[in-house]
Amino acid sequence: MAKASFRVEDLSVSGTLNTHAIPSGTGTIALTSDIPSSVDSAYVNARLDTTLFLDSVEAIALVDSSYVQVRQTPQDFTYASLTGKPNILDSNHIISIIGQEGIDSDLTTQLVDSAYIQLRDRFQDSSLVTSTVDATYINARLDTSLFLDSTEAIALIDSAYVSTRVGSTGISETEAIALAVALG
């Protein structure tokens, strides 16, 4: 079957065609059956005018760090510029506050004396530590169930306990010498 090609002028269409609304007015209608199946991204890209846009490689080649830096406006990153509030706590301001309030070395030594420092001292001297941490202090904090004292050890390990493990004849002279050598 041959396709016919024709042109219609001054045709006004409105209504529905295969349940699709057709707006009234002028324009072009493309039927999907007229679009070749070979139309893909390669088909479209082959018909693009590449002079109208930049790809990423071209953009990076044109817009590099020096390009950006030439166009930057100088920035002021001071506290006042960033927050919109004046920075009143610079060194000159602090010195003027100290001078106005009359805090000098004499007043400081009156306020901060040795009693003040000792009250706040985290690192106590050795005489205070040894007077506070004695045997009674340590023994009060020990868990005695975790170890044996000498009285408990003697009660458990007596001569009968040793005899059953060594034997009635004891150890020989050779074994005694070997043990002495092993112990150094």
Secondary structure, DSSP 4 states (H G I P E B T S, - for coil): -PPP-----S----EEETTEEE-SS------GGGS-TT-SHHHHHHTS-GGG---HHHHHHHS-HHHHHHHPPP---SHHHHHSS----SHHHHHHHHHHHT--HHHHHHHS-HHHHHHH-SS--HHHHHHHS-HHHHHHT--GGGS--HHHHHHHS-HHHHHHHH-SS---HHHHHHHHHHH-
